[in-house]
Amino acid sequence: MSLPRKAQPPSFSAHEFRTALGMFATGVTIVTARKADGKVIGLTANSFNSVSLDPPLVLWSLSQAAASLPAFRAGSHYAINVLAADQKTLAERFALKGTDRFAGVSFVEGTGGAPLLAGAAATFECFNRSRYDEGDHVIFVGEVERCSWRPDASPLLFHGGQFYAEHPIDSGPRPASAKPRFVDNYLGYLLGQANYALYKDFDTRVRAAGLSSTEWRVLATLHDSEPLTIGLLASEVLSKQPTVTKLVQRMAEQGWVALHSDADDQRRTRVVATAAGKRLVKPLVDEATAHDAQMLRALGAIERVALRRLLEKLTRNA
């Protein structure tokens, strides 16, 4: 039997492909370099991987449309900074356009002048060994000349469009004789544990529908709401305005929301769920409502009312 000479056309949409890729949890890096004119550049990337131990090779990829592509192609060196769990804000900053990404950021110069970011979990100083044009990206293979790491660091993780400091793992109940810990009575920890215990299975359902957690919160907020400004929507979905701005732009491209811009102030852009967005989220809203009812059956009627009022009071006073 002869082997096919060409791949078959994809049987999925770009969104479906992105959703499937999002199921692969990765670390988060910022790739940095110094241009010929001395200016430093950097961007957030999670397309980093190892290639070889001998010689020591790593790879990452960059969009053909990226403004920094010519500089990375031409430079002799770049640095790959693996971010630590407390560097989520840095990852978000280096993913934004139209901002001075290095303002106030502490770093030292590495090989070829590439910035090595303070606090990174690990750094790889790379010679720009080879580049391969594949599809809409360029694959960079770097030969590592120097590397360093922090043994005490926890890495920042990325999965399903969200950042994580760690992925919770059920390690079983603590022994009854164990000494009480601070976190056993710490309200923030208890609320976080309760949220995870109640909604970990529903979160899997959200991802199966092709939505990230924040996309779900956006559509759940808008499905029965009047149009909201991006600023108010960011507050409702517990995320930062620049992050939500980028997110709703992608969601508009998918046809899930519509954006009504304000000519005088982009911050007053209003977001509304489209009919397609409402159809997508309706089964999840129904499932969430039923899930809530199921979880609350363990409480009496008075306890259910008291729980909601206490949570509302805590939220108002936070």
N, C-alpha and C positions, 0 to 999 in steps of 0.2 A: 504494500500500500504506500503510495507516494504521500509525502508530507505536504500540507498546504503551504503555499508560497506567501500568503498574505492573511492577516487577521481579519476576522469577520467584523462588520460594523458593530458598535456597542449596542446592547439591548436595553440601555438605561439612560436616564437623563444626567446632565451635569450635576444637578442637585442630589440625585440618588447616589452618584459616585462619591460626591463630597461627604454624604451622610455615612456611607459604608467606610470610607477612609477614617472618619471621625471615631469609629469604634476601636481604632488602634491608638492606645495611649502612648504618648511620647514625652520626652523631656522638652524643655524650651531653651533656645539659645539666642544670643544676639551676636551676629557676625559683624566684625568691625574691620576697618582698614583706614589707611591714610593715603589720600590722593596725591598726585604729583605736585599740586599746588600747595600742599600742606594741610588741606582741610580734612578733618576726620569724618568718616561716614559709618553708619551702622544700621542694622535692621533686625527685627525679630524673625526667627525662622525655627520651625520644628521639623525640618526635612533633613536633619543631621543623622549620620550613621557611620559606623566603622566599616572599613573596607579590608584592611590588611594589617598584620602585625609586623611583617618584615618584607618590605619597608613599612613603617607606620603610616598608613593612609586612612583618611576620612573623607566623607563626601557630604555635600549639601546642595540644594538647588535654589535657583532664583528665577523669577518670572522674566520672560523676554520683554515685558512691558515696564519693568522696574527702571526708574530713573537712574539708579546707582549701578546698573548693569555694566555700562562702559568702563566705569572706574574699577569694578571688581575684575573685569576681563583683563584690563591693562596692568593692574598692580602686580608686584612680585610676591607680596605676602598679605595675609589677612589673619585675623584671630577669631576663634570660635569660643564664645563665653557661655558656658552652661550655667543657667540661672538657678539660684537657690530659692527655697520655698518662700522667703520673705521679699522676693524681687518681682512680684506680680505687677506692681505699678510700673516698674522699669520695662517689663515686657510690653505692657499696653502703650507706654510712651513711644517705644521704638517701632511700634506698628502703625502709628499715626502719621499722616502726611501734613505738610505745611507747618511743622513745628521744629524748634531747635532741640533736637533729641538729646544733645549732650549738655544742655544748660544745667549747671549745678551737679553734673554727674562726675563722681570721682573715678579716676583711672590713671594707670601708668602706661608708659610706652613699651610695647613689645617689639618683636622682630619686625623690621620694616616700618616701624612707627605705628603699627596697629594698636589701638587702645585695648588694654586689659582692664576690665571693669572691676572695681572694688566690690568685694562680697560675693563674687561668683563662686559657684560650687566647684567648677573646674575651668581651666582655660587650655586651649590648644593653639599654638602659634604655628601657622602653616605656610609653607612655600606653595605658591599657586601653580601646581604641577600640570594640571590638564583641565580642559573644559569640553563638554559635549552638548551640542544642541539636540534636544529631544522634545518634540511637541512644542508646547508653549512655555517651556522652561529650559534653562541651561544648567547642566549638572557640573558642579565644581568638585574636582578631586584634589585634596590638599595633602602634601607630604609634611607630617608633623615634625618640626625641628625642636620644639620645647613644649612641655605640658606640665601643669600643676593642678593640685586639687586640695580641697579642705576636707579632712577626714570627718569633721563634726557637722558637715552641711547636709541638709535634706534638699533634694532637688525639687524644683517647680515642675508640675506635671500638666499636660494638656490632653483633654479627651472630650470628644463630642462638642467642640466649640467652647469649652469651659476650662478655666485654670483650676488646679487643685494643689493644695499643699501636701496632701497625702490621700491615698485611697483607703477608706475604712475597711478593715478586715475583721470579721467576727472571730475573735479568739476564744470564745466561750465565757461562761460566767466566772467571776472572781470567787475564790474560796471564801466560805462564810467567816472563816477565822482571820481573813486578811485585815490589816490595819486600815481604818478609814483614811481616805486621801482627800486632799483639798478639792479635787475635781468631783468627788462624790456628792458634795454639797454646793458646788459652784453653779449658779443659775444658768449662766451662758452655756456651760458644758452640758447640763441636763436638758436644756431646750434643744441644743444641737443633736444630742443623742436621740431625743424623742422625735425630732423631725426626720432623722435618718431612718429610725426604726419604722415610722409610720409610712414613709413615702419612697423607700428604696425600690419597692416593686413597681410603684406607679411611675417612677423615673425611668425604669426600663421600658415601660409602655410608651412613654413620651418619645424616647429615642427610636423605638420601633416604628413610630409614625413619621420618622424623618425629621424630627425637631430637636434642637438643643434645648436645654433647660430655660435659657433666656428667651428663645423664640416662643416657647410654650407660654411663658409668663406674659410676653407681649400680646399674643393672640388671646389668651385667657382674659387679660385686662380689657382689651378692645372689643371683644366679640359682642358685648351688650352695653358698650359705653359710647358716649359722645366722642368726637375727635379730641385727642389730647396733644398738647405741645410735646416736643421731644424731651424738654426739661422735666415736665410733670410725669411723662411716661417713664423716664429713667428712675425717678423717685419711686414710682409705683412698682417697678420690676426689680428694685434693689440693685441698680447698676449705675455706672458712671455715664454722664451725658455723651462724651465722645464715643464710648463703646456702643451705646444705643444708637447714636447717629449712624455709625457704620453698619450696624445690624439691620436697622429698618431700611437702609438703602438696598441691602442685599435682599431683604424680604419683599421690597417693592419690585425688584427685578423678577422675583418668583411669582409676583402677582397676588401675594397674600395681604399686603397693605397698600394704601395709596397715600402719597405725601402731598400736602397742600402748602406750598412755600409762601412765606411772607417776604415781599420784595424789599422791605425795609430792615428786616431782622431775621436772619436764618434761624436764630434760636427759637423763634415763634412758629417754625414749621409745625403743622399739625399732622397727626398720623391717624388714619382710620382703617379699620379692617375691611377688606373687600369681601364680596360674596364668596370668592374662592377661599379666602382665609377663614371665614366663618364656617364654611363647610368642612374644612380641614380640622378645625379645633372643636367642633360641636361634639363628636363622639368622645373626645378626651374630657371635655367639660362634664358631660353626662357621667362618664366613668369616675371622674374626680368627685362628683357629688355623691355617687353611690358609695365610693370608697370612704369618704368622710362619715357617711351614715353608718357604715359597717364598723369603723374604728370607734365611733362614739357609743355603740351599743354596750360597750363594757362599762359605761358610766350611767349613773342615774340621771333623771331629768334635771334635778337641781344642780348636780355636778356639771352637766353639759353647759348650762347657762352660766354658771360661775366660771368655768374654764374660759369661755369666750370673753366674758367681761374682764377677767384678769389679764388675758393676753392683750386685749384692746387697751387696757389701762397701762400695761407695761410699754406697749408700742408708743402711746401718746407721750409718756414720760421719758422715753429714751433720749 
